[in-house]
Amino acid sequence: DAVAGGHRGGVDDAEDADVLIHEYSHALSWSANNNGNFSNERAGLDEGIADYFATTYSRIRNTFNWEMMFSWDGHNEFWAGRTATTSNNYPFGGNIYGMGEIWNAAMSGICTDLGTTVTDKLMLEVLPFLTDQSTLPEAALYVLQADTVLFNGIHSNTICNRFQSKGIFDGNCKPVGVFETTKAENWVVRNSLAFAQGSGAL
């Protein structure tokens, strides 16, 4: 983003700490899982992840206008910047940045409820599981799974509520558009003990 543009909002990009944190977060995401050729939604998800870390860092430093993504570089007469409190809900996003705003809004809501330390751990735990075709609902499911692994699932209701509020989960806390595999009637699983012990094939 910033490297390619050089200037946005009439100021040098590097004058805005949000830009630096945002771009570093892209590097973290790529390092954790260097998939290429992202789908449109996966690219939007990556923008939302980077925006989340940038606005969360701003919130830690000073709560004034923390939700204004690129609060120095944007939100001026040159360009509008982005926000961590968009009223848009999934699947509406318009482009990858709008999709990212929806993800950031959900994660920022979780951060409001659970605090930065817990929410950052959840977000970082998700990164290695994303593929180049991951959707926001799939990533939200990974957040729930991360909460189970890291915190024994004690935050699941809070997480569900925030993802429901942005349309990423449905009313039953199921990811929108993600369906369970249908049961095959005649499947037989053999050698599961050896497979679990690492001494044989499943």
TORKOL-4160 file (C-alpha; in steps of 0.2 Angstrom, whole numbers, padded with zeros to 4 digits, m for minus):
202
<pt num="1" X="0000" Y="0000" Z="0000"/>
<pt num="2" X="0011" Y="0014" Z="0006"/>
<pt num="3" X="0027" Y="0008" Z="m0002"/>
<pt num="4" X="0018" Y="0008" Z="m0019"/>
<pt num="5" X="0009" Y="0025" Z="m0017"/>
<pt num="6" X="0023" Y="0035" Z="m0008"/>
<pt num="7" X="0010" Y="0049" Z="m0004"/>
<pt num="8" X="m0008" Y="0048" Z="0001"/>
<pt num="9" X="m0018" Y="0061" Z="0010"/>
<pt num="10" X="m0005" Y="0075" Z="0006"/>
<pt num="11" X="0008" Y="0069" Z="0018"/>
<pt num="12" X="0022" Y="0056" Z="0017"/>
<pt num="13" X="0015" Y="0039" Z="0022"/>
<pt num="14" X="0029" Y="0036" Z="0034"/>
<pt num="15" X="0023" Y="0050" Z="0045"/>
<pt num="16" X="0008" Y="0040" Z="0050"/>
<pt num="17" X="0012" Y="0026" Z="0062"/>
<pt num="18" X="m0004" Y="0017" Z="0056"/>
<pt num="19" X="0004" Y="0015" Z="0039"/>
<pt num="20" X="0020" Y="0007" Z="0047"/>
<pt num="21" X="0010" Y="m0005" Z="0058"/>
<pt num="22" X="m0002" Y="m0009" Z="0044"/>
<pt num="23" X="0012" Y="m0014" Z="0032"/>
<pt num="24" X="0022" Y="m0023" Z="0045"/>
<pt num="25" X="0006" Y="m0033" Z="0049"/>
<pt num="26" X="0005" Y="m0038" Z="0030"/>
<pt num="27" X="0023" Y="m0044" Z="0032"/>
<pt num="28" X="0018" Y="m0055" Z="0048"/>
<pt num="29" X="0003" Y="m0062" Z="0038"/>
<pt num="30" X="0015" Y="m0066" Z="0023"/>
<pt num="31" X="0028" Y="m0074" Z="0035"/>
<pt num="32" X="0015" Y="m0085" Z="0044"/>
<pt num="33" X="0007" Y="m0091" Z="0028"/>
<pt num="34" X="0015" Y="m0085" Z="0011"/>
<pt num="35" X="0000" Y="m0089" Z="0000"/>
<pt num="36" X="0000" Y="m0080" Z="m0017"/>
<pt num="37" X="m0013" Y="m0075" Z="m0029"/>
<pt num="38" X="m0026" Y="m0070" Z="m0015"/>
<pt num="39" X="m0044" Y="m0071" Z="m0020"/>
<pt num="40" X="m0053" Y="m0054" Z="m0018"/>
<pt num="41" X="m0060" Y="m0059" Z="m0001"/>
<pt num="42" X="m0044" Y="m0066" Z="0005"/>
<pt num="43" X="m0035" Y="m0049" Z="0000"/>
<pt num="44" X="m0049" Y="m0040" Z="0009"/>
<pt num="45" X="m0046" Y="m0051" Z="0025"/>
<pt num="46" X="m0028" Y="m0047" Z="0024"/>
<pt num="47" X="m0032" Y="m0028" Z="0023"/>
<pt num="48" X="m0043" Y="m0030" Z="0038"/>
<pt num="49" X="m0030" Y="m0040" Z="0048"/>
<pt num="50" X="m0017" Y="m0026" Z="0045"/>
<pt num="51" X="m0030" Y="m0012" Z="0049"/>
<pt num="52" X="m0034" Y="m0021" Z="0065"/>
<pt num="53" X="m0016" Y="m0021" Z="0071"/>
<pt num="54" X="m0014" Y="m0003" Z="0067"/>
<pt num="55" X="m0030" Y="0003" Z="0075"/>
<pt num="56" X="m0027" Y="m0007" Z="0090"/>
<pt num="57" X="m0009" Y="0000" Z="0092"/>
<pt num="58" X="m0017" Y="0017" Z="0091"/>
<pt num="59" X="m0030" Y="0013" Z="0104"/>
<pt num="60" X="m0016" Y="0007" Z="0116"/>
<pt num="61" X="m0006" Y="0023" Z="0113"/>
<pt num="62" X="m0021" Y="0036" Z="0114"/>
<pt num="63" X="m0039" Y="0032" Z="0113"/>
<pt num="64" X="m0043" Y="0049" Z="0104"/>
<pt num="65" X="m0049" Y="0044" Z="0086"/>
<pt num="66" X="m0041" Y="0027" Z="0088"/>
<pt num="67" X="m0054" Y="0020" Z="0076"/>
<pt num="68" X="m0048" Y="0032" Z="0062"/>
<pt num="69" X="m0037" Y="0020" Z="0051"/>
<pt num="70" X="m0023" Y="0031" Z="0044"/>
<pt num="71" X="m0028" Y="0045" Z="0056"/>
<pt num="72" X="m0014" Y="0057" Z="0050"/>
<pt num="73" X="m0012" Y="0051" Z="0032"/>
<pt num="74" X="m0031" Y="0051" Z="0028"/>
<pt num="75" X="m0047" Y="0058" Z="0035"/>
<pt num="76" X="m0042" Y="0075" Z="0027"/>
<pt num="77" X="m0046" Y="0084" Z="0011"/>
<pt num="78" X="m0035" Y="0072" Z="0001"/>
<pt num="79" X="m0043" Y="0055" Z="0005"/>
<pt num="80" X="m0055" Y="0048" Z="0018"/>
<pt num="81" X="m0044" Y="0035" Z="0026"/>
<pt num="82" X="m0054" Y="0020" Z="0033"/>
<pt num="83" X="m0062" Y="0016" Z="0049"/>
<pt num="84" X="m0063" Y="0002" Z="0063"/>
<pt num="85" X="m0081" Y="0005" Z="0066"/>
<pt num="86" X="m0089" Y="0003" Z="0049"/>
<pt num="87" X="m0108" Y="0001" Z="0049"/>
<pt num="88" X="m0107" Y="m0010" Z="0034"/>
<pt num="89" X="m0110" Y="m0029" Z="0036"/>
<pt num="90" X="m0104" Y="m0045" Z="0027"/>
<pt num="91" X="m0104" Y="m0048" Z="0013"/>
<pt num="92" X="m0105" Y="m0030" Z="0008"/>
<pt num="93" X="m0088" Y="m0023" Z="0006"/>
<pt num="94" X="m0087" Y="m0015" Z="m0011"/>
<pt num="95" X="m0069" Y="m0018" Z="m0013"/>
<pt num="96" X="m0055" Y="m0026" Z="m0003"/>
<pt num="97" X="m0053" Y="m0011" Z="0008"/>
<pt num="98" X="m0072" Y="m0011" Z="0012"/>
<pt num="99" X="m0071" Y="m0030" Z="0016"/>
<pt num="100" X="m0056" Y="m0026" Z="0027"/>
<pt num="101" X="m0066" Y="m0013" Z="0037"/>
<pt num="102" X="m0079" Y="m0026" Z="0041"/>
<pt num="103" X="m0066" Y="m0038" Z="0047"/>
<pt num="104" X="m0057" Y="m0024" Z="0057"/>
<pt num="105" X="m0074" Y="m0019" Z="0065"/>
<pt num="106" X="m0078" Y="m0036" Z="0071"/>
<pt num="107" X="m0060" Y="m0039" Z="0078"/>
<pt num="108" X="m0060" Y="m0022" Z="0086"/>
<pt num="109" X="m0077" Y="m0026" Z="0094"/>
<pt num="110" X="m0069" Y="m0042" Z="0101"/>
<pt num="111" X="m0054" Y="m0031" Z="0107"/>
<pt num="112" X="m0066" Y="m0019" Z="0116"/>
<pt num="113" X="m0074" Y="m0034" Z="0125"/>
<pt num="114" X="m0058" Y="m0045" Z="0129"/>
<pt num="115" X="m0044" Y="m0033" Z="0128"/>
<pt num="116" X="m0029" Y="m0031" Z="0117"/>
<pt num="117" X="m0018" Y="m0045" Z="0124"/>
<pt num="118" X="m0031" Y="m0059" Z="0121"/>
<pt num="119" X="m0038" Y="m0052" Z="0105"/>
<pt num="120" X="m0020" Y="m0050" Z="0097"/>
<pt num="121" X="m0016" Y="m0068" Z="0102"/>
<pt num="122" X="m0032" Y="m0074" Z="0094"/>
<pt num="123" X="m0028" Y="m0065" Z="0078"/>
<pt num="124" X="m0010" Y="m0070" Z="0077"/>
<pt num="125" X="m0015" Y="m0089" Z="0080"/>
<pt num="126" X="m0026" Y="m0088" Z="0065"/>
<pt num="127" X="m0013" Y="m0082" Z="0052"/>
<pt num="128" X="m0005" Y="m0099" Z="0048"/>
<pt num="129" X="m0022" Y="m0107" Z="0044"/>
<pt num="130" X="m0027" Y="m0094" Z="0031"/>
<pt num="131" X="m0026" Y="m0100" Z="0012"/>
<pt num="132" X="m0027" Y="m0089" Z="m0003"/>
<pt num="133" X="m0045" Y="m0093" Z="m0004"/>
<pt num="134" X="m0050" Y="m0090" Z="0014"/>
<pt num="135" X="m0066" Y="m0080" Z="0017"/>
<pt num="136" X="m0071" Y="m0069" Z="0032"/>
<pt num="137" X="m0083" Y="m0083" Z="0039"/>
<pt num="138" X="m0069" Y="m0096" Z="0038"/>
<pt num="139" X="m0057" Y="m0084" Z="0047"/>
<pt num="140" X="m0070" Y="m0081" Z="0060"/>
<pt num="141" X="m0071" Y="m0099" Z="0063"/>
<pt num="142" X="m0052" Y="m0100" Z="0065"/>
<pt num="143" X="m0054" Y="m0087" Z="0078"/>
<pt num="144" X="m0066" Y="m0097" Z="0088"/>
<pt num="145" X="m0054" Y="m0112" Z="0086"/>
<pt num="146" X="m0040" Y="m0102" Z="0092"/>
<pt num="147" X="m0050" Y="m0097" Z="0108"/>
<pt num="148" X="m0053" Y="m0116" Z="0111"/>
<pt num="149" X="m0034" Y="m0120" Z="0109"/>
<pt num="150" X="m0028" Y="m0105" Z="0119"/>
<pt num="151" X="m0042" Y="m0101" Z="0132"/>
<pt num="152" X="m0052" Y="m0117" Z="0133"/>
<pt num="153" X="m0066" Y="m0108" Z="0123"/>
<pt num="154" X="m0071" Y="m0096" Z="0137"/>
<pt num="155" X="m0073" Y="m0081" Z="0125"/>
<pt num="156" X="m0084" Y="m0090" Z="0112"/>
<pt num="157" X="m0100" Y="m0081" Z="0116"/>
<pt num="158" X="m0092" Y="m0064" Z="0115"/>
<pt num="159" X="m0083" Y="m0069" Z="0099"/>
<pt num="160" X="m0100" Y="m0076" Z="0091"/>
<pt num="161" X="m0109" Y="m0060" Z="0096"/>
<pt num="162" X="m0096" Y="m0049" Z="0088"/>
<pt num="163" X="m0096" Y="m0059" Z="0072"/>
<pt num="164" X="m0115" Y="m0060" Z="0071"/>
<pt num="165" X="m0116" Y="m0041" Z="0073"/>
<pt num="166" X="m0106" Y="m0039" Z="0057"/>
<pt num="167" X="m0115" Y="m0053" Z="0047"/>
<pt num="168" X="m0100" Y="m0065" Z="0047"/>
<pt num="169" X="m0109" Y="m0078" Z="0058"/>
<pt num="170" X="m0128" Y="m0082" Z="0057"/>
<pt num="171" X="m0140" Y="m0082" Z="0072"/>
<pt num="172" X="m0134" Y="m0099" Z="0077"/>
<pt num="173" X="m0116" Y="m0094" Z="0077"/>
<pt num="174" X="m0112" Y="m0103" Z="0061"/>
<pt num="175" X="m0101" Y="m0095" Z="0048"/>
<pt num="176" X="m0111" Y="m0088" Z="0034"/>
<pt num="177" X="m0108" Y="m0098" Z="0018"/>
<pt num="178" X="m0098" Y="m0112" Z="0026"/>
<pt num="179" X="m0106" Y="m0129" Z="0027"/>
<pt num="180" X="m0102" Y="m0145" Z="0035"/>
<pt num="181" X="m0097" Y="m0159" Z="0024"/>
<pt num="182" X="m0111" Y="m0171" Z="0020"/>
<pt num="183" X="m0110" Y="m0188" Z="0028"/>
<pt num="184" X="m0105" Y="m0202" Z="0017"/>
<pt num="185" X="m0115" Y="m0218" Z="0021"/>
<pt num="186" X="m0102" Y="m0231" Z="0017"/>
<pt num="187" X="m0086" Y="m0224" Z="0024"/>
<pt num="188" X="m0075" Y="m0235" Z="0035"/>
<pt num="189" X="m0060" Y="m0228" Z="0044"/>
<pt num="190" X="m0046" Y="m0240" Z="0047"/>
<pt num="191" X="m0029" Y="m0240" Z="0057"/>
<pt num="192" X="m0034" Y="m0224" Z="0066"/>
<pt num="193" X="m0023" Y="m0229" Z="0081"/>
<pt num="194" X="m0007" Y="m0232" Z="0071"/>
<pt num="195" X="m0011" Y="m0215" Z="0062"/>
<pt num="196" X="m0013" Y="m0206" Z="0078"/>
<pt num="197" X="0003" Y="m0213" Z="0085"/>
<pt num="198" X="0012" Y="m0209" Z="0069"/>
<pt num="199" X="0017" Y="m0226" Z="0064"/>
<pt num="200" X="0005" Y="m0230" Z="0050"/>
<pt num="201" X="m0007" Y="m0223" Z="0037"/>
<pt num="202" X="m0025" Y="m0219" Z="0039"/>
